[in-house]
Amino acid sequence: MSDWRGSLNPLRVFISGRILLMKLNEIVLKEYGSYLKMKYKNKIQELKLEYCTDEHGEYIYLVLIKIKPSQKNKGYGSTIMSELIQYADLHNVRIKLWVTNIYGSDVKRLYGFYQKFGMVLIKNFNDGHMMYYPQKTKL
Ligand SMILES: CC(C)(COP(=O)(O)OP(=O)(O)OC[C@H]1O[C@@H](n2cnc3c(N)ncnc32)[C@H](O)[C@@H]1OP(=O)(O)O)[C@@H](O)C(=O)NCCC(=O)NCCS
C-alpha cells in the first residue's frame, strides 16, 4: 500500500467543500480496515473486518482484533474499538463479534473489554457472540 493513503480517512469524502459520508459496502469497509491498519501500523498485529448482512440488515463482523504483544495494555485496543464504534454509529450499522480464548486472552476480561464499548451478549445465544447496536449520530 502506498504512503499517501495513510493520511486519508476513507470515512469522509470532501466534494466542493461539503463532507459526504460514503455508503457502507464491502469495498468501503475494506478501505476503512486498511486505513486503521496504516494508522496504527506499529500497534496492530491483525485486524479483520467483514461486511455482512442478516435479516435485520447490514453489519460489520469484527473477525479479529489483535494488538502486538509488546503494545498490549497501553490503551491501543480501546482506541481502535472507539474508532470502530464511531464508524458504526456514523453508518448506523451494528458490529458483531465472537469472544474467544483461542488467541490466548482471558474470556471474562474480554467480555468486560467489549462491554465498555456498549457491546452486549446476543440474547438467546450462548455461544459468546456479542453485538453493538448503533446510536444515532450526526456527521
Ligand atoms: C484484547 C486486546 C485487543 C485488548 O487490546 P489492548 O490494547 O491490550 O487493551 P487496552 O490497553 O486498550 O485495554 C486493556 C483491557 O484490554 C483487555 N485485555 C488486555 N489483555 C487481556 C487479556 N490477556 N485477556 C483478556 N482481555 C485482555 C482487558 O479488558 C483490559 O482491561 P482490564 O485490565 O481492566 O481488564 C488485546 O489484549 C489482544 O490483542 N489480545 C489478543 C487477541 C485477542 O484475544 N483478540 C480478541 C479476540 S475476541
PDBQT file of the ligand as one rigid body, heavy atoms in Angstrom, charges set to zero:
ROOT
HETATM    1  C1  LIG A 201      -7.996  -7.872  23.686  1.00  0.00    +0.000 C 
HETATM    2  C2  LIG A 201      -6.989  -6.866  23.143  1.00  0.00    +0.000 C 
HETATM    3  C3  LIG A 201      -7.368  -6.491  21.702  1.00  0.00    +0.000 C 
HETATM    4  C4  LIG A 201      -7.045  -5.613  24.021  1.00  0.00    +0.000 C 
HETATM    5  O1  LIG A 201      -6.153  -4.631  23.490  1.00  0.00    +0.000 OA
HETATM    6  P1  LIG A 201      -5.191  -3.787  24.471  1.00  0.00    +0.000 P 
HETATM    7  O2  LIG A 201      -4.566  -2.717  23.671  1.00  0.00    +0.000 OA
HETATM    8  O3  LIG A 201      -4.289  -4.716  25.196  1.00  0.00    +0.000 OA
HETATM    9  O4  LIG A 201      -6.276  -3.209  25.515  1.00  0.00    +0.000 OA
HETATM   10  P2  LIG A 201      -6.305  -1.798  26.257  1.00  0.00    +0.000 P 
HETATM   11  O5  LIG A 201      -4.944  -1.490  26.779  1.00  0.00    +0.000 OA
HETATM   12  O6  LIG A 201      -6.954  -0.793  25.400  1.00  0.00    +0.000 OA
HETATM   13  O7  LIG A 201      -7.308  -2.116  27.432  1.00  0.00    +0.000 OA
HETATM   14  C5  LIG A 201      -6.989  -3.033  28.448  1.00  0.00    +0.000 C 
HETATM   15  C6  LIG A 201      -8.120  -4.027  28.515  1.00  0.00    +0.000 C 
HETATM   16  O8  LIG A 201      -7.977  -4.997  27.474  1.00  0.00    +0.000 OA
HETATM   17  C7  LIG A 201      -8.422  -6.279  27.927  1.00  0.00    +0.000 C 
HETATM   18  N1  LIG A 201      -7.298  -7.191  27.946  1.00  0.00    +0.000 N 
HETATM   19  C8  LIG A 201      -5.979  -6.925  27.969  1.00  0.00    +0.000 A 
HETATM   20  N2  LIG A 201      -5.267  -8.049  27.992  1.00  0.00    +0.000 NA
HETATM   21  C9  LIG A 201      -6.154  -9.071  28.013  1.00  0.00    +0.000 A 
HETATM   22  C10 LIG A 201      -6.052 -10.472  28.050  1.00  0.00    +0.000 A 
HETATM   23  N3  LIG A 201      -4.883 -11.111  28.096  1.00  0.00    +0.000 N 
HETATM   24  N4  LIG A 201      -7.190 -11.205  28.049  1.00  0.00    +0.000 NA
HETATM   25  C11 LIG A 201      -8.379 -10.620  28.001  1.00  0.00    +0.000 A 
HETATM   26  N5  LIG A 201      -8.565  -9.275  27.955  1.00  0.00    +0.000 NA
HETATM   27  C12 LIG A 201      -7.454  -8.533  27.974  1.00  0.00    +0.000 A 
HETATM   28  C13 LIG A 201      -8.938  -6.047  29.369  1.00  0.00    +0.000 C 
HETATM   29  O9  LIG A 201     -10.315  -5.728  29.289  1.00  0.00    +0.000 OA
HETATM   30  C14 LIG A 201      -8.143  -4.839  29.794  1.00  0.00    +0.000 C 
HETATM   31  O10 LIG A 201      -8.783  -4.120  30.807  1.00  0.00    +0.000 OA
HETATM   32  P3  LIG A 201      -8.568  -4.596  32.331  1.00  0.00    +0.000 P 
HETATM   33  O11 LIG A 201      -7.088  -4.544  32.563  1.00  0.00    +0.000 OA
HETATM   34  O12 LIG A 201      -9.326  -3.574  33.123  1.00  0.00    +0.000 OA
HETATM   35  O13 LIG A 201      -9.101  -5.991  32.445  1.00  0.00    +0.000 OA
HETATM   36  C15 LIG A 201      -5.533  -7.437  23.207  1.00  0.00    +0.000 C 
HETATM   37  O14 LIG A 201      -5.288  -7.913  24.512  1.00  0.00    +0.000 OA
HETATM   38  C16 LIG A 201      -5.233  -8.538  22.209  1.00  0.00    +0.000 C 
HETATM   39  O15 LIG A 201      -4.774  -8.292  21.101  1.00  0.00    +0.000 OA
HETATM   40  N6  LIG A 201      -5.441  -9.821  22.605  1.00  0.00    +0.000 N 
HETATM   41  C17 LIG A 201      -5.072 -10.966  21.756  1.00  0.00    +0.000 C 
HETATM   42  C18 LIG A 201      -6.027 -11.179  20.632  1.00  0.00    +0.000 C 
HETATM   43  C19 LIG A 201      -7.443 -11.416  21.106  1.00  0.00    +0.000 C 
HETATM   44  O16 LIG A 201      -7.709 -12.226  22.000  1.00  0.00    +0.000 OA
HETATM   45  N7  LIG A 201      -8.371 -10.698  20.488  1.00  0.00    +0.000 N 
HETATM   46  C20 LIG A 201      -9.781 -10.779  20.796  1.00  0.00    +0.000 C 
HETATM   47  C21 LIG A 201     -10.414 -11.993  20.247  1.00  0.00    +0.000 C 
HETATM   48  S1  LIG A 201     -12.175 -11.963  20.594  1.00  0.00    +0.000 SA
ENDROOT
TORSDOF 0
